[in-house]
Amino acid sequence: MSPFVALQYVIPQRLLTQLMGKLAESRTPWLKKLFIHWFAKRYQIDLSQAAVQELDDFACFNDFFTRELKAGARPIASAIDAICCPADGAISQLGDIWHDRIFQAKGQDYCLEQLLGSQDWAQKFIGGQFITVYLSPRDYHRVHMPLSGDLIQTRYIPGKLFSVNQATAEQVPALFARNERLVCLFQSELGPFAVILVGAMVVAGIESVWAGREQATQNVRDTSFNDVHLKRGEELGRFLLGSTAIVVLPKGMSQLDPNLQANDNVRMGQELGKIKPV
């Protein structure tokens, strides 16, 4: 195990994340300016496609980090049967769900039921397909709908806050099923699908468009919905500092693009595959 990963087991993950959250929310002019300018230089942030293009115009770091893009900056795949990429980033892994196991990285996989926090939900996706997208610090950090659908239920699951970069994914067993996450279950015209927003170290919050900031607790929290419909490509949530989004699809509903593979760079809205009747 690398020193970087070993350190994550012993440092106070939650405390560090809370401190970063306070810093990211600060509107003290000199502090937020220092943080934003350092981050933009460190990660070579490109604001040419952002709705706000001056670093000093952001009220706080969180506003900068979750910046909106210009209209049309991310075209949505035009084919009516397209599965759209939910976020800018890189494909961590994608492919088939083998029985109830999802591939994480070389030598690592994890249980679908553990990821979703529900045996009933897991049954919907056994033998299906998945897409895991890693959002790096320089990426656009809003998450969008891969398909149109009605939100049925969300499940907030407390957990660890390991980093979700490739090095950690290769060394921490069941990483994505151990970290804090928000599981969003949708129903489309052709079947169910789920989008999971996975928290990580210094990710100071997960927000959804229907409920705002998820409050961290020590207990699983279920919320049901009957009036939230989102179209393919519409925003569904965002990370306050970066993390990972996972899409899971039921057996027989999807055919992912065979040319896509781990580490490929992707953009929100691009076609990742096709849907077909279940």
Rosetta silent file (secondary structure, phi, psi, omega in degrees, C-alpha in Angstrom):
SEQUENCE: MSPFVALQYVIPQRLLTQLMGKLAESRTPWLKKLFIHWFAKRYQIDLSQAAVQELDDFACFNDFFTRELKAGARPIASAIDAICCPADGAISQLGDIWHDRIFQAKGQDYCLEQLLGSQDWAQKFIGGQFITVYLSPRDYHRVHMPLSGDLIQTRYIPGKLFSVNQATAEQVPALFARNERLVCLFQSELGPFAVILVGAMVVAGIESVWAGREQATQNVRDTSFNDVHLKRGEELGRFLLGSTAIVVLPKGMSQLDPNLQANDNVRMGQELGKIKPV
SCORE:     score description
SCORE:     0.000 S_00000001
   1 L     0.000  134.857 -177.830    0.000    0.000    0.000 S_00000001
   2 L   -70.764  154.711  177.468    1.355    3.418   -0.939 S_00000001
   3 H   -57.740  -36.468  179.505    2.088    5.979    1.808 S_00000001
   4 H   -61.116  -44.230 -179.794   -0.623    8.262    0.338 S_00000001
   5 H   -72.956  -41.568  179.818   -3.310    5.600    0.694 S_00000001
   6 H   -60.040  -37.599 -179.736   -2.051    4.391    4.087 S_00000001
   7 H   -62.569  -32.565 -177.979   -2.236    7.954    5.420 S_00000001
   8 H   -65.789  -22.978  178.714   -5.924    8.126    4.525 S_00000001
   9 H   -75.136  -21.658 -171.982   -6.687    5.367    7.031 S_00000001
  10 H  -113.005  -22.225 -179.423   -5.301    7.343    9.961 S_00000001
  11 L   -75.475  155.104  179.013   -5.993   11.016    9.316 S_00000001
  12 L   -75.061   88.550 -172.858   -9.289   12.501   10.617 S_00000001
  13 H   -56.723  -46.961 -175.591  -11.160   12.396    7.290 S_00000001
  14 H   -68.097  -42.995 -179.952  -14.343   14.075    8.515 S_00000001
  15 H   -63.091  -45.412  179.122  -12.591   16.853   10.424 S_00000001
  16 H   -60.027  -41.401 -179.754  -10.323   17.676    7.484 S_00000001
  17 H   -66.263  -40.575  178.505  -13.350   17.757    5.180 S_00000001
  18 H   -64.259  -39.687  178.680  -15.297   20.036    7.533 S_00000001
  19 H   -65.144  -42.290  177.803  -12.371   22.455    7.731 S_00000001
  20 H   -64.794  -35.184  178.019  -12.075   22.546    3.954 S_00000001
  21 H   -63.101  -42.031  177.990  -15.817   23.131    3.757 S_00000001
  22 H   -62.766  -42.505  179.125  -15.559   26.207    5.996 S_00000001
  23 H   -64.138  -41.992 -177.252  -12.730   27.563    3.884 S_00000001
  24 H   -68.316  -24.308 -179.573  -14.636   26.927    0.649 S_00000001
  25 H   -90.798  -10.211 -175.023  -17.689   28.813    1.967 S_00000001
  26 L   -62.901  134.463  175.938  -15.743   31.840    3.222 S_00000001
  27 L  -109.022   11.782  174.109  -16.716   35.169    1.677 S_00000001
  28 L   -63.765  117.525 -168.854  -13.875   37.068    3.341 S_00000001
  29 H   -50.188  -51.169 -175.105  -12.484   38.912    0.306 S_00000001
  30 H   -68.060  -34.765 -176.963   -8.766   38.317    0.806 S_00000001
  31 H   -72.711  -48.038 -179.039   -9.211   34.678    1.856 S_00000001
  32 H   -66.198  -35.399  178.206  -11.551   33.582   -0.925 S_00000001
  33 H   -65.310  -44.996  179.177   -9.429   35.443   -3.490 S_00000001
  34 H   -59.593  -46.008 -177.180   -6.243   33.763   -2.271 S_00000001
  35 H   -65.809  -47.472 -177.691   -7.849   30.298   -2.345 S_00000001
  36 H   -63.779  -45.579 -178.207   -9.493   30.722   -5.762 S_00000001
  37 H   -66.205  -40.321  177.218   -6.397   32.165   -7.436 S_00000001
  38 H   -61.817  -46.014 -177.180   -4.134   29.461   -5.961 S_00000001
  39 H   -64.752  -44.553 -179.029   -6.492   26.693   -7.061 S_00000001
  40 H   -61.205  -38.970  178.419   -6.957   28.108  -10.556 S_00000001
  41 H   -73.483  -42.772 -177.398   -3.194   28.321  -11.054 S_00000001
  42 H   -62.014  -39.537 -175.515   -2.465   24.954   -9.453 S_00000001
  43 L  -108.531   10.169  175.332   -4.962   23.078  -11.632 S_00000001
  44 L    51.106   55.753 -177.343   -4.806   25.311  -14.723 S_00000001
  45 L   -70.903  130.326  178.408   -8.526   26.041  -14.679 S_00000001
  46 L  -101.214  115.960 -179.077   -9.961   27.149  -18.023 S_00000001
  47 L   -99.952   10.128 -174.966  -12.846   29.609  -17.630 S_00000001
  48 L   -63.986  -25.403  179.173  -13.358   30.225  -21.351 S_00000001
  49 L  -103.841    4.694 -179.040  -16.573   28.169  -21.342 S_00000001
  50 E   -83.963  150.170  177.614  -17.808   29.374  -17.951 S_00000001
  51 L   -65.821  -36.474  174.761  -20.728   31.760  -17.559 S_00000001
  52 L  -108.203  125.388 -170.942  -18.569   33.844  -15.177 S_00000001
  53 L  -115.079    0.432  176.941  -15.030   34.310  -16.494 S_00000001
  54 L  -108.053  125.731 -176.910  -13.339   36.550  -13.936 S_00000001
  55 H   -57.212  -37.408 -175.864  -11.932   34.814  -10.858 S_00000001
  56 H   -77.382   -4.765  179.801  -12.671   37.773   -8.589 S_00000001
  57 H   -86.450   -6.980  178.329  -16.358   37.781   -9.560 S_00000001
  58 L   -84.433  135.356 -175.265  -17.091   34.608   -7.604 S_00000001
  59 L   -70.856  -29.007  178.847  -18.535   35.234   -4.136 S_00000001
  60 L  -157.353  172.724 -178.700  -16.723   32.253   -2.587 S_00000001
  61 H   -61.934  -39.844 -179.630  -14.672   29.245   -3.588 S_00000001
  62 H   -59.241  -39.021  177.887  -17.750   26.994   -3.765 S_00000001
  63 H   -64.297  -38.593  176.626  -19.320   29.297   -6.347 S_00000001
  64 H   -65.852  -45.382 -174.176  -16.115   29.115   -8.370 S_00000001
  65 H   -68.054  -37.872 -179.109  -15.811   25.356   -8.048 S_00000001
  66 L   -98.287   29.414 -174.673  -19.426   24.629   -9.050 S_00000001
  67 L   -54.705  142.206  176.732  -19.365   27.282  -11.770 S_00000001
  68 L   -79.657  149.005  175.943  -22.049   27.237  -14.422 S_00000001
  69 E   -94.350  161.371  173.517  -21.103   26.873  -18.076 S_00000001
  70 L   -62.376  150.763  175.696  -22.239   29.036  -20.953 S_00000001
  71 L   -57.923  130.848  178.244  -25.387   27.886  -22.700 S_00000001
  72 L    85.343   -0.013 -178.433  -24.469   25.313  -25.332 S_00000001
  73 L   -67.949  -25.593  178.433  -20.985   24.638  -23.965 S_00000001
  74 L  -126.445   88.370  178.527  -21.872   20.965  -23.526 S_00000001
  75 L   -60.393  138.917  178.540  -24.061   19.747  -26.411 S_00000001
  76 L   -90.425  134.205 -179.366  -26.300   16.848  -25.445 S_00000001
  77 L   -48.660  132.075 -170.737  -26.122   13.781  -27.716 S_00000001
  78 L   -82.252  -24.086 -177.936  -28.920   14.155  -30.249 S_00000001
  79 L   -62.863  134.230 -175.476  -29.889   10.493  -30.763 S_00000001
  80 L   -67.593  -18.545 -179.494  -33.142    9.746  -28.923 S_00000001
  81 L  -104.503   15.217 -177.132  -31.729    6.444  -27.661 S_00000001
  82 E   -77.820  141.199  167.581  -28.401    7.867  -26.438 S_00000001
  83 E   -95.875  120.941 -174.564  -27.097    7.373  -22.913 S_00000001
  84 E   -93.083  146.143  173.778  -25.373   10.633  -22.019 S_00000001
  85 L   -65.097  132.241 -176.161  -22.268   11.066  -19.928 S_00000001
  86 L   -77.830  -16.632 -173.091  -23.359   12.555  -16.579 S_00000001
  87 L  -159.729  159.424  167.777  -20.255   14.684  -15.977 S_00000001
  88 L   -69.959  146.646  176.082  -16.942   15.962  -17.259 S_00000001
  89 E   155.045 -147.207  177.633  -14.058   13.771  -16.160 S_00000001
  90 E  -132.174  143.322  176.430  -12.436   10.460  -16.965 S_00000001
  91 E   -69.139  120.124  174.043  -13.949    7.011  -17.107 S_00000001
  92 E   -76.496  -52.250  173.395  -12.760    5.119  -14.072 S_00000001
  93 E  -157.271  161.124  171.289  -14.397    1.893  -15.259 S_00000001
  94 E  -159.311  159.527  178.477  -17.450    0.804  -17.232 S_00000001
  95 E   145.329 -152.283 -176.186  -18.998   -2.421  -18.431 S_00000001
  96 E   -84.133  146.995  169.660  -21.132   -5.292  -17.247 S_00000001
  97 L   -89.369  112.017 -176.638  -22.295   -5.916  -13.700 S_00000001
  98 E   -83.877  104.900 -173.186  -21.296   -9.539  -13.143 S_00000001
  99 L    58.673 -103.079  178.832  -24.157  -10.973  -11.101 S_00000001
 100 L  -122.993   25.126 -177.009  -23.993   -8.442   -8.227 S_00000001
 101 E  -114.872  137.221  177.636  -20.377   -7.338   -8.582 S_00000001
 102 E  -114.592  131.936 -179.318  -19.076   -4.065  -10.058 S_00000001
 103 E   -73.772  130.430 -178.861  -15.473   -3.760  -11.207 S_00000001
 104 E  -103.261  -51.423  179.930  -13.577   -1.002   -9.385 S_00000001
 105 E  -168.495  174.647 -179.302   -9.954   -1.354  -10.490 S_00000001
 106 L   -51.122  119.985  178.605   -7.376   -4.046  -11.093 S_00000001
 107 L    81.055    3.371 -176.535   -7.856   -6.634   -8.354 S_00000001
 108 E  -132.647  132.953  167.542  -10.809   -4.770   -6.803 S_00000001
 109 E  -143.757  177.423 -177.757  -14.570   -5.062   -7.141 S_00000001
 110 E  -151.202  167.200 -172.339  -17.531   -4.430   -4.855 S_00000001
 111 E   -87.917  132.457  178.775  -21.077   -5.527   -4.177 S_00000001
 112 H   -59.438  -43.016  179.761  -24.003   -3.817   -5.902 S_00000001
 113 H   -62.517  -38.751  178.276  -26.196   -4.195   -2.816 S_00000001
 114 H   -65.897  -40.311  179.198  -23.546   -2.544   -0.650 S_00000001
 115 H   -61.759  -47.726 -174.716  -23.242    0.371   -3.097 S_00000001
 116 H   -83.868  -18.570  179.287  -26.997    1.000   -3.245 S_00000001
 117 L    74.034   20.426 -176.755  -27.677    0.166    0.385 S_00000001
 118 L  -158.039  127.918  175.831  -30.703   -1.969   -0.515 S_00000001
 119 H   -67.254  -39.336  179.948  -31.215   -5.565   -1.586 S_00000001
 120 H   -62.515  -43.777  178.963  -34.455   -4.612   -3.347 S_00000001
 121 H   -66.016  -40.480 -178.189  -32.741   -1.876   -5.358 S_00000001
 122 H   -61.200  -36.499 -179.404  -29.817   -4.148   -6.187 S_00000001
 123 H   -59.340  -27.606 -178.765  -32.161   -6.761   -7.668 S_00000001
 124 L   -69.553  -20.669 -169.669  -33.187   -4.241  -10.324 S_00000001
 125 L  -121.960    2.202  178.479  -29.643   -4.022  -11.715 S_00000001
 126 L   -60.133  129.207 -179.025  -28.102   -7.493  -11.357 S_00000001
 127 L    80.401    6.494 -179.676  -26.549   -8.437  -14.681 S_00000001
 128 L   -87.074 -147.020  179.704  -26.871   -4.882  -15.985 S_00000001
 129 E  -133.922  161.846 -178.271  -24.204   -2.325  -16.853 S_00000001
 130 E  -141.744  157.377  174.797  -22.404    0.512  -15.081 S_00000001
 131 E  -137.395  124.868  177.158  -20.392    3.644  -15.840 S_00000001
 132 E  -114.670  120.908 -178.110  -18.059    5.242  -13.275 S_00000001
 133 E  -116.305  123.724  178.006  -16.847    8.783  -14.019 S_00000001
 134 E   -94.692  126.243  178.472  -14.109   10.414  -11.933 S_00000001
 135 L   -98.558  115.197  179.969  -14.210   14.209  -11.698 S_00000001
 136 L   -81.693  167.258 -178.767  -10.741   15.680  -11.236 S_00000001
 137 L   -55.965  -29.046 -175.922  -10.180   19.047   -9.496 S_00000001
 138 L   -86.744   -5.703 -173.915  -10.006   20.917  -12.821 S_00000001
 139 L   -79.797  163.860  168.080  -13.287   19.535  -14.186 S_00000001
 140 L   -68.234  130.175 -166.872  -16.775   21.043  -14.390 S_00000001
 141 L  -111.866   27.219  171.068  -18.438   19.744  -11.220 S_00000001
 142 E  -101.500  145.283 -177.798  -22.129   19.571  -11.952 S_00000001
 143 E  -109.744  135.322 -173.600  -23.734   16.172  -12.569 S_00000001
 144 E  -122.122  167.170 -175.901  -26.432   15.757  -15.204 S_00000001
 145 L   -73.839  129.222  175.396  -29.034   13.179  -16.198 S_00000001
 146 L   -76.294  -25.727  179.365  -27.827   10.320  -18.426 S_00000001
 147 L  -144.624  162.245  172.302  -31.470    9.636  -19.405 S_00000001
 148 L   -76.117  144.421  179.635  -34.831   11.292  -18.858 S_00000001
 149 E  -175.125  165.797  174.850  -36.692    9.953  -15.847 S_00000001
 150 E   -95.776  131.015  176.072  -38.843   10.444  -12.778 S_00000001
 151 E   -72.925  122.858 -178.729  -37.058   10.542   -9.436 S_00000001
 152 E   -96.554  -47.657 -175.330  -38.546    7.780   -7.265 S_00000001
 153 E  -161.578  150.686  170.122  -36.381    7.806   -4.160 S_00000001
 154 E  -120.378  153.313  176.024  -33.022    8.892   -2.792 S_00000001
 155 E  -134.329  113.303  172.676  -30.937    7.204   -0.145 S_00000001
 156 E   -85.057  127.632 -178.555  -28.226    9.110    1.707 S_00000001
 157 E  -122.154  115.182  177.559  -25.664    6.609    3.044 S_00000001
 158 L   -67.683  157.779  179.986  -23.031    7.787    5.544 S_00000001
 159 L  -177.446 -165.217  179.062  -19.542    6.424    5.143 S_00000001
 160 E   -74.443  176.493  179.235  -15.836    7.032    4.894 S_00000001
 161 L  -134.485   51.529  174.152  -14.225    9.846    2.940 S_00000001
 162 L   -66.829  153.084  169.303  -11.329    8.212    1.125 S_00000001
 163 L   -59.422  153.951 -179.287   -9.960    9.933   -1.945 S_00000001
 164 L  -115.322   19.201  178.214  -11.485    8.513   -5.136 S_00000001
 165 L   -72.368  172.612 -172.688   -8.513    8.928   -7.477 S_00000001
 166 H   -61.840  -39.603 -179.249   -7.139    5.956   -9.399 S_00000001
 167 H   -60.814  -41.370  179.647   -4.345    5.176   -6.928 S_00000001
 168 H   -71.993  -39.335  179.464   -6.824    4.886   -4.059 S_00000001
 169 H   -61.075  -30.859 -179.364   -9.328    2.914   -6.149 S_00000001
 170 L   -78.684  -15.506 -172.119   -6.642    0.337   -6.858 S_00000001
 171 L  -121.412  -18.303 -178.683   -5.761   -0.139   -3.186 S_00000001
 172 L  -102.365  113.149 -179.438   -8.851    0.442   -1.013 S_00000001
 173 L   -59.302  138.706  175.970  -11.312   -2.489   -1.167 S_00000001
 174 L    50.154   41.147 -175.002  -14.927   -1.568   -2.042 S_00000001
 175 H   -51.793  -53.197 -173.589  -13.979    2.114   -2.096 S_00000001
 176 H   -71.043  -21.711  177.265  -17.155    3.441   -3.715 S_00000001
 177 H   -92.934    1.689  177.043  -19.375    1.298   -1.497 S_00000001
 178 H  -107.330  -29.334 -177.865  -17.593    2.513    1.648 S_00000001
 179 E   -75.162  158.315  171.672  -17.584    6.258    1.063 S_00000001
 180 L   -55.274  143.108 -177.943  -20.440    8.602    1.883 S_00000001
 181 E  -161.342  159.383  173.529  -22.866    8.771   -1.051 S_00000001
 182 E  -118.022  117.078  179.945  -26.268    9.818   -2.330 S_00000001
 183 E   -97.847  125.548 -177.965  -28.066    7.128   -4.329 S_00000001
 184 E  -117.162  116.346 -178.245  -30.760    8.469   -6.686 S_00000001
 185 E   -99.730  123.925 -179.012  -33.239    5.953   -8.123 S_00000001
 186 E  -118.245  157.964  172.223  -35.064    6.994  -11.304 S_00000001
 187 E  -121.488  121.487  176.162  -37.713    5.417  -13.493 S_00000001
 188 E  -101.851  177.978  178.607  -37.496    5.974  -17.250 S_00000001
 189 L   -64.363  -24.380 -176.011  -39.934    4.913  -19.943 S_00000001
 190 L  -107.679    0.660  178.850  -37.831    1.817  -20.561 S_00000001
 191 E   145.557  178.733 -178.613  -36.907    0.864  -17.025 S_00000001
 192 E   -79.879  159.453  167.594  -35.151    1.983  -13.846 S_00000001
 193 E  -154.118  160.405 -179.164  -31.704    3.496  -13.541 S_00000001
 194 E  -131.743  144.928  172.734  -29.668    4.930  -10.687 S_00000001
 195 E  -121.413  124.963 -176.917  -27.121    7.712  -10.381 S_00000001
 196 E  -113.338  122.456  176.074  -24.841    7.563   -7.342 S_00000001
 197 E   -97.449  113.302 -173.528  -22.948   10.664   -6.192 S_00000001
 198 E   -98.672  123.492  175.834  -19.944    9.443   -4.196 S_00000001
 199 L   -73.865  170.935 -179.424  -18.358   11.712   -1.602 S_00000001
 200 L  -159.956  176.180  179.498  -14.633   11.820   -0.941 S_00000001
 201 L   -58.774  134.004 -176.319  -11.959   13.426    1.184 S_00000001
 202 L    62.557    7.739  168.853  -12.373   17.234    1.346 S_00000001
 203 L   -78.753  104.216 -168.444  -15.636   16.968   -0.631 S_00000001
 204 L   -84.950    6.387  176.638  -17.502   19.284    1.676 S_00000001
 205 E   170.179  153.774  172.444  -20.955   18.507    0.397 S_00000001
 206 E  -119.360  129.120  179.071  -23.260   16.895   -2.143 S_00000001
 207 E  -118.483  146.861  172.023  -26.152   18.960   -3.466 S_00000001
 208 E  -119.730  158.353 -178.947  -29.193   17.981   -5.510 S_00000001
 209 L   -74.192  -17.699 -177.561  -31.466   20.269   -7.512 S_00000001
 210 L   -96.780  -20.261 -175.201  -34.520   18.970   -5.655 S_00000001
 211 L  -133.428   -3.902 -178.101  -33.301   19.122   -2.036 S_00000001
 212 E    74.652 -150.048 -176.224  -30.214   21.319   -1.890 S_00000001
 213 E   -68.735  129.285  173.743  -27.294   20.353    0.360 S_00000001
 214 L   -76.009  128.355  178.885  -27.443   16.858    1.833 S_00000001
 215 L   -84.246  123.137 -179.850  -26.907   17.025    5.575 S_00000001
 216 L   -68.049  130.922  176.610  -24.293   14.549    6.775 S_00000001
 217 L  -137.015  176.593  176.911  -25.593   12.195    9.453 S_00000001
 218 L   -95.167    1.611 -176.593  -24.611    8.874   10.964 S_00000001
 219 L  -121.509  149.874  173.154  -27.794    7.197    9.751 S_00000001
 220 L   -65.052  138.873 -178.726  -29.135    6.102    6.376 S_00000001
 221 E  -130.067  119.341  178.125  -31.823    8.522    5.193 S_00000001
 222 E  -102.326  139.497  176.328  -34.482    7.623    2.620 S_00000001
 223 E  -136.576  129.150  179.840  -36.624   10.224    0.859 S_00000001
 224 E  -100.809  153.501 -177.625  -39.424    9.459   -1.605 S_00000001
 225 L  -138.012  152.109  175.182  -40.593   11.698   -4.451 S_00000001
 226 L  -139.732    7.804 -176.115  -43.554   11.823   -6.811 S_00000001
 227 L  -140.441   25.263  178.709  -43.192   15.137   -8.621 S_00000001
 228 L  -115.158  110.515  176.145  -39.582   15.395   -9.832 S_00000001
 229 E  -120.252  128.915  179.878  -39.051   14.760  -13.540 S_00000001
 230 E  -126.003  138.211  179.295  -35.734   15.580  -15.188 S_00000001
 231 L   -87.278  157.052  176.663  -34.861   15.385  -18.862 S_00000001
 232 L   -53.642  129.805  179.981  -31.707   13.862  -20.270 S_00000001
 233 L    92.791  -13.811  178.258  -28.896   16.390  -19.912 S_00000001
 234 L   -75.570  150.291  178.804  -30.539   18.432  -17.150 S_00000001
 235 E   -67.261  138.191  174.511  -28.555   19.073  -13.993 S_00000001
 236 E  -116.808  -23.558  179.718  -29.360   16.789  -11.071 S_00000001
 237 E  -175.246 -175.817 -178.907  -26.682   17.733   -8.552 S_00000001
 238 E  -156.560  159.045  176.739  -23.174   18.929   -7.861 S_00000001
 239 E  -104.987  134.178  170.377  -20.122   18.291   -5.724 S_00000001
 240 E   -91.161   89.881 -164.848  -18.628   20.912   -3.416 S_00000001
 241 L    85.099  155.284 -159.842  -15.117   19.804   -4.304 S_00000001
 242 L   -80.531  164.831  178.888  -14.675   16.876   -6.655 S_00000001
 243 L  -166.501 -137.123 -172.108  -15.582   13.221   -6.591 S_00000001
 244 E  -138.565  141.912  173.784  -17.194   10.422   -8.620 S_00000001
 245 E  -118.829  135.238  179.895  -20.540    9.730  -10.283 S_00000001
 246 E  -121.844  132.159  173.716  -21.728    6.191  -11.028 S_00000001
 247 E  -110.071  130.979  174.515  -24.611    5.251  -13.349 S_00000001
 248 E  -121.858  140.127 -174.369  -26.144    1.765  -13.083 S_00000001
 249 E  -129.455  148.277 -176.044  -28.556    0.320  -15.635 S_00000001
 250 L   -75.028  164.472 -179.803  -30.677   -2.857  -15.592 S_00000001
 251 L   -58.386  131.147  174.506  -29.986   -6.019  -17.539 S_00000001
 252 L    81.989   -2.425 -176.117  -30.811   -5.754  -21.225 S_00000001
 253 L   -90.170  -21.076 -170.482  -31.550   -2.023  -21.229 S_00000001
 254 E  -136.249  155.751  170.463  -28.232   -0.682  -22.499 S_00000001
 255 E  -133.865  102.745 -178.365  -25.383   -1.257  -24.884 S_00000001
 256 E   -72.551  151.723  179.834  -22.335    0.784  -23.927 S_00000001
 257 L   -61.161  117.780 -177.469  -19.969    2.003  -26.605 S_00000001
 258 L   -67.728  -13.549  179.648  -17.365   -0.796  -26.996 S_00000001
 259 L   -83.203  -13.267  179.166  -14.715    1.755  -27.955 S_00000001
 260 L   -80.575  144.351  178.833  -14.797    3.408  -24.536 S_00000001
 261 L  -150.212  169.086 -178.969  -12.348    2.211  -21.911 S_00000001
 262 L   -54.903  140.472  177.869  -10.899    3.120  -18.529 S_00000001
 263 L    81.487   -2.655  174.589   -9.024    6.446  -18.369 S_00000001
 264 L   -66.476  135.785  174.008  -10.743    7.886  -21.444 S_00000001
 265 E   -76.394  137.881 -178.779  -11.556   11.565  -21.002 S_00000001
 266 E  -134.989  161.077  177.516  -15.262   12.310  -21.353 S_00000001
 267 L  -126.796  147.262  177.445  -17.527   15.338  -21.305 S_00000001
 268 L   -54.403  133.656  176.929  -21.001   15.793  -19.973 S_00000001
 269 L    96.414  -18.934 -179.957  -23.579   15.154  -22.677 S_00000001
 270 L   -72.296  152.825 -177.980  -21.485   12.989  -24.973 S_00000001
 271 E   -75.045  128.618  177.122  -22.946    9.636  -25.969 S_00000001
 272 E  -106.577  -10.746 -178.006  -21.673    6.679  -23.929 S_00000001
 273 E   169.259 -169.492 -177.985  -23.984    4.069  -25.420 S_00000001
 274 E  -122.666  151.331  170.855  -27.529    3.272  -26.488 S_00000001
 275 E   -99.918  155.891  177.025  -30.658    2.242  -24.643 S_00000001
 276 L  -145.534  157.858 -177.026  -32.962   -0.531  -25.848 S_00000001
 277 L   -58.264  140.182  178.670  -36.272   -1.909  -24.543 S_00000001
 278 L   -75.838    0.000    0.000  -35.974   -4.086  -21.450 S_00000001
